[in-house]
Amino acid sequence: MNRIPRSMCTQHPDNARVPGWARDSIIQGDDEVHEAYLAYSLYGCHEVMWDFEGKDVDIYVVRKLLSRYPDFFRERVIGRDVYLTLRLPNPWAETAERKLFSQALELIPTAYDVAREFYGTDDINGVFQVILPLTSRAEELIFTYRYYEKVVSGKAFIELLPSVKVMDVLGSVKPSTIDVIPLIEDLNSMLSIDKIIIGYWKAVRPSYLRIFIARSDPAMNYGLVPAVLMAKIALSKALYLGKELGLGIYPIIGVGPTPFRGHLTPYNVDNVIREYPCVHTFTVQSAFRYDYPEGEVINAISKLNNRAPSNDCAIPDHDTLITIINKYVVNYQREIEGLASVINRVSNYVPRRRARKLHIGLFGYSRGFRGIVLPPRAITFVAALYSLGIPPEILGASVINELSEGEYATLRETYVNLVHDLNRAANYICHECVDLMARFSDVFGVDNEVINAVRRDIKALEDMGIKTGPRDYEGKKHELLAQLLINSLIEGKEEDTARYMVEMAQIRHAIG
């Protein structure tokens, strides 16, 4: 790569407002091609993630970008100045989509041919990087690398007729190899990220490696605090190993707008950079771009692009952090089990912003967890809980009162923005909503045990000196709408529920 991107614009459907150029509230098709162009030309993103995971994708994106916006792309060469990176479906986890794995990889040589014709030279990179979600083993990365090398690119050398190879008819297949980026999403994989990296390194010997650390799904599966600590451990292990191997490691982190999903907004860039100083690439998701003033968005992305990442992400005592994670996860998952029924009910009213299919993950999705099934995506999950007046950031927080002094000190030293993030979420706590859910427990399918657990979480925040409940006009308006939503469910007037959800999302500047 000529440079490691500092910003990656993504297609996450977390925007509350619909951008003016979109032809429908659900962004799809040619609008996503135009969106990619705007990501580069207007917002200044170095990279766009073209997402095959869980959605229909335009495989002619490079042809359309170059033909529709030729002046821009003659000045900004794809694969040299700006990057288009494919997120594949994981064929081991998403079996219904596994044929798309090969379809996505076949886009790469086609994109190269189009770019070669456009730029008039063979000396181009085009599209050459792919992200493999839900990576849990080095073998998955090796398979992806070799599938492209031997099946997609290697087929050029197959002789189908006497003295007639595939390349004689279809031409050469370039690039001959690709960069594979592991997207690490579950606890065990983050804790063993060093094994994943070294297994891939031994087999492929890449000159550098980008790794992608998830924040949204880990938060949904394990809770806010474990998600942050897991990310820190994974970053620390990966960079330490890179130094041992003499391998350049360039981390990406998938951060959304709410504290639960990473808290990257145009107004919180400095705090997120301070939280993850060694990260080279931050995801700039849809809410970041479309739910804030355009000038503020452009300035914030420029700040991401112009920073100098640290080469070190060392953190204190991994064992203590793992102990905290394990304690937190037990409480958090127990509370989610108790709230699952109402989360699923309310998630039906979350507005859709992309045409997406089911996503396979750990906690719920299509496989379930301890017998429960949750909304298919973290964004929907977060939106449902915020709309009920129970921000997901607070769930499990009572564990903080159970930590030893040493554990609490390690937590505060590691999670730099802990109080800041919890304080932001606490503005959207609706005490009356919690009381109403307790009073009408039969309507919401929750019992007193889980309501009392939520109340203990709220008290834990107050013990930390955090005011719970609305502190400003936006918080008070959000609280009123949450109360109206709760009452619409009690009264059976659910036609109003979706409207209240949209209004609350616009106040938060994000769906979830």
Residue pairs with C-beta under 8 A, 6 or more apart in sequence:
1 83
1 208
2 80
2 81
3 46
4 210
4 250
4 280
4 281
5 45
5 46
5 47
5 83
5 280
5 281
6 46
6 280
6 281
6 282
6 304
6 305
6 306
6 307
6 309
7 44
7 45
7 46
7 47
7 281
7 282
7 284
7 301
7 304
7 305
8 45
8 46
8 47
8 48
8 49
8 85
8 252
8 281
8 282
8 283
8 284
9 36
9 39
9 43
9 45
9 47
9 48
9 49
9 283
9 284
9 289
10 48
10 49
10 51
10 254
10 283
10 284
10 285
10 286
11 27
11 32
11 35
11 49
11 50
11 51
11 55
11 286
11 354
12 256
12 283
12 285
12 286
12 287
12 379
13 27
13 286
13 352
13 353
13 354
13 356
13 377
13 379
13 511
14 256
14 257
14 261
14 285
14 286
14 287
14 353
14 379
14 510
14 511
14 512
15 286
15 287
15 289
15 290
15 291
15 353
15 510
15 511
16 287
16 291
16 351
16 502
16 505
16 506
16 508
16 509
16 510
16 511
17 290
17 291
17 506
18 24
18 25
18 27
18 290
18 353
19 27
19 35
19 289
19 290
21 31
21 34
21 35
21 38
22 31
23 31
24 31
25 351
25 352
25 353
26 352
26 353
26 354
26 355
27 35
27 286
27 353
27 354
28 55
28 56
28 354
28 355
29 58
30 58
30 64
32 58
32 61
33 58
33 61
33 64
33 65
33 68
34 68
36 48
36 50
36 61
36 65
36 84
37 65
37 68
37 69
37 72
39 45
39 48
39 284
39 289
40 48
40 72
40 76
40 82
41 69
41 72
41 76
42 294
42 298
43 284
43 289
43 297
43 298
43 301
44 298
44 301
44 302
44 305
45 82
45 284
45 301
46 82
46 83
46 281
46 305
47 82
47 83
47 84
47 85
47 281
48 82
48 83
48 84
48 85
49 85
49 86
49 87
49 131
49 283
50 57
50 61
50 84
50 85
50 86
50 87
51 57
51 87
52 86
52 87
52 88
52 89
52 97
52 100
52 103
52 104
53 87
53 88
53 89
53 90
53 94
53 97
53 133
53 359
54 89
54 94
54 97
54 356
54 357
54 358
54 359
55 354
55 355
55 356
55 357
56 355
57 104
58 64
59 103
59 104
59 106
59 107
59 110
61 84
61 107
61 111
62 78
62 84
62 107
62 110
62 111
62 114
62 115
62 126
62 127
63 111
63 114
65 73
65 78
65 84
66 73
66 78
66 114
66 115
66 118
70 118
73 118
74 119
75 81
76 82
77 119
77 124
78 84
78 111
78 115
78 124
78 125
78 126
78 127
79 115
79 124
79 125
79 126
79 127
79 128
80 124
80 125
83 129
84 111
84 127
85 127
85 129
85 130
85 131
85 181
86 104
86 105
86 107
86 108
86 127
86 129
86 130
86 131
87 130
87 131
87 133
87 183
88 100
88 101
88 104
88 105
88 130
88 131
88 132
88 133
88 144
89 97
89 98
89 100
89 101
89 104
89 133
90 101
90 132
90 133
90 134
90 135
90 140
90 360
91 97
91 98
91 101
92 134
92 140
93 133
93 134
93 360
94 134
94 359
94 360
97 357
101 144
101 147
102 147
102 151
102 152
104 130
105 130
105 147
105 148
105 152
105 178
106 152
107 127
108 126
108 127
108 128
108 130
108 148
108 152
108 175
108 178
109 152
109 153
109 173
109 174
109 175
111 126
111 127
112 124
112 126
112 127
112 174
112 175
113 171
113 174
114 126
115 124
115 126
116 122
116 124
116 126
116 174
122 174
125 175
126 174
126 175
128 175
128 178
128 179
129 178
129 179
129 180
129 181
129 210
130 144
130 148
130 178
130 179
130 180
130 181
131 181
131 183
131 212
132 140
132 141
132 144
132 180
132 181
132 182
132 183
133 183
133 185
134 183
134 185
134 186
134 360
134 361
135 141
135 182
135 183
135 184
135 185
135 189
135 196
136 186
136 188
136 189
136 196
137 196
137 199
138 195
138 196
138 197
138 198
138 199
138 200
138 203
139 199
140 182
141 180
141 182
141 196
141 199
141 200
141 204
142 199
142 200
142 203
142 204
144 180
145 177
145 178
145 180
145 200
145 203
145 204
148 177
148 178
149 176
149 177
149 178
152 173
153 173
153 174
153 175
153 176
153 177
154 173
155 166
155 173
156 165
156 166
156 167
156 170
156 171
156 172
156 173
157 165
157 166
157 167
158 165
158 166
159 165
160 166
167 173
179 206
179 210
180 200
180 204
181 209
181 210
181 211
181 212
181 252
182 196
182 197
182 200
182 211
182 212
183 212
183 214
183 254
184 190
184 193
184 196
184 211
184 212
184 213
184 214
184 234
185 214
185 217
185 218
185 361
185 362
186 218
186 221
186 362
187 218
187 221
187 222
187 226
187 230
187 325
187 329
189 196
190 213
190 218
190 230
190 231
190 233
190 234
191 230
191 233
191 234
191 237
191 322
193 211
193 234
193 237
193 238
194 237
194 238
194 240
194 241
197 209
197 211
197 238
197 241
197 242
197 247
197 249
198 241
198 245
200 206
200 209
201 209
201 245
201 247
206 247
207 248
208 247
208 248
208 249
208 250
209 242
209 247
209 248
209 249
209 250
210 249
210 250
210 251
210 252
210 280
210 281
211 234
211 238
211 249
211 250
211 251
211 252
212 251
212 252
212 253
212 254
213 231
213 234
213 235
213 251
213 252
213 253
213 254
213 279
214 254
215 227
215 228
215 231
215 253
215 254
215 255
215 256
215 261
215 262
216 254
216 256
216 260
216 261
216 262
216 378
216 379
217 361
217 362
217 363
217 378
218 226
218 227
218 230
218 231
219 226
219 227
219 260
219 261
219 378
219 392
220 361
220 363
220 374
220 378
220 381
220 382
220 392
221 361
221 362
221 363
222 230
222 325
222 328
222 329
222 332
222 333
222 363
223 328
223 329
223 331
223 332
223 333
223 395
223 396
224 259
224 260
224 392
224 393
224 395
224 396
224 421
225 324
225 325
225 328
225 396
225 397
225 399
225 400
225 411
225 415
225 418
226 324
226 325
226 328
226 329
226 332
228 275
228 414
228 415
228 418
229 321
229 324
229 325
229 411
229 414
229 415
230 325
231 253
231 276
232 313
232 315
232 321
232 414
232 415
233 315
233 318
233 321
233 322
235 251
235 276
235 278
235 279
235 313
236 313
236 314
236 315
236 318
238 249
238 251
239 249
239 251
239 278
239 311
239 312
239 313
240 314
241 247
241 249
242 248
242 249
250 280
250 281
251 276
251 278
251 279
251 280
251 281
251 313
252 279
252 280
252 281
252 282
252 283
253 262
253 276
253 279
253 281
253 282
253 283
254 262
254 283
255 261
255 262
255 263
255 264
255 272
255 276
255 282
255 283
255 285
256 262
256 264
256 283
256 285
256 287
256 378
256 379
256 510
256 512
257 263
257 264
257 265
257 285
257 287
257 288
257 291
257 508
257 509
257 510
258 382
258 386
258 391
258 393
258 425
258 508
258 510
258 512
259 393
259 421
259 422
259 424
259 425
260 382
260 391
260 392
260 393
260 425
260 512
261 378
261 379
261 382
261 512
262 272
263 271
263 272
263 417
263 421
263 424
264 272
264 282
264 283
264 284
264 285
264 288
265 287
265 288
265 292
265 300
265 509
265 510
266 288
266 292
266 293
266 296
266 297
266 299
266 300
267 292
267 296
267 300
269 300
269 303
269 304
270 303
271 416
271 417
271 420
272 282
272 417
273 304
273 307
274 416
274 417
275 415
275 416
275 417
276 282
276 313
277 309
277 310
277 313
278 309
278 310
278 311
278 312
278 313
279 309
280 309
282 304
284 301
284 304
286 353
287 509
287 510
287 511
288 297
288 300
289 297
291 506
291 509
291 510
292 509
315 321
315 414
316 410
316 413
316 414
317 410
320 406
320 407
320 410
321 410
321 411
321 414
323 407
324 399
324 403
324 407
324 410
324 411
327 399
327 402
327 403
328 396
328 399
329 396
331 396
331 398
331 399
331 453
332 395
332 396
333 363
333 369
333 370
334 450
334 453
335 395
335 396
335 450
335 453
335 454
335 457
336 343
336 363
336 372
336 374
336 395
337 369
337 370
337 372
337 450
338 446
338 447
338 449
338 450
338 453
339 385
339 390
339 395
339 446
339 450
340 364
340 372
340 373
340 374
341 444
341 445
341 446
342 384
342 388
342 437
342 444
342 445
342 446
343 374
343 375
343 381
343 384
343 385
343 388
344 373
344 374
344 375
344 384
345 444
345 445
345 489
346 384
346 387
346 388
346 485
346 489
346 497
346 501
347 375
347 380
347 381
347 383
347 384
349 494
349 497
349 498
349 501
350 375
350 379
350 380
350 383
350 384
350 501
350 511
350 512
351 498
351 501
351 502
351 505
351 511
353 511
356 377
358 365
358 366
358 376
359 365
359 376
359 377
360 366
360 367
362 369
363 369
363 374
364 372
364 373
364 374
364 375
364 376
365 373
365 374
365 376
366 373
366 376
374 381
375 381
375 384
378 512
379 511
379 512
380 511
380 512
381 392
381 512
382 392
382 511
382 512
383 501
383 505
383 511
383 512
384 512
385 391
385 392
385 395
386 392
386 428
386 504
386 508
386 512
387 482
387 485
387 500
387 501
387 504
388 430
388 433
388 437
388 482
388 485
388 486
389 428
389 429
389 430
389 431
389 432
389 433
389 434
389 479
389 482
389 483
389 486
390 429
390 430
390 433
390 434
390 454
391 425
391 426
391 428
391 429
392 425
393 421
393 422
393 425
394 422
394 425
394 426
394 429
394 454
394 457
394 458
394 461
395 454
395 457
396 457
397 422
397 457
397 458
397 460
397 461
398 453
398 456
398 457
398 459
398 460
399 460
400 408
400 411
400 460
400 464
401 460
401 463
403 411
411 418
412 418
419 464
419 465
419 466
422 461
422 464
422 466
423 466
423 467
426 461
426 466
426 467
426 468
426 469
427 469
427 470
427 471
427 472
427 474
427 475
427 478
428 470
428 475
428 478
428 479
428 482
428 508
429 458
429 468
429 469
430 469
430 478
430 479
430 482
430 483
430 486
431 458
431 468
431 469
432 479
432 483
433 479
433 482
433 483
433 486
434 451
434 454
434 455
434 458
436 483
436 486
436 487
436 490
437 444
437 446
437 451
437 486
438 446
438 448
438 451
440 490
441 447
441 448
441 451
443 489
443 490
444 489
458 468
461 468
462 468
469 475
469 479
470 476
470 478
470 479
474 507
477 507
478 504
478 507
478 508
481 500
481 503
481 504
481 507
482 500
482 504
484 496
484 500
485 496
485 497
485 500
485 501
485 504
488 494
488 496
488 497
488 500
489 497
505 511
505 512
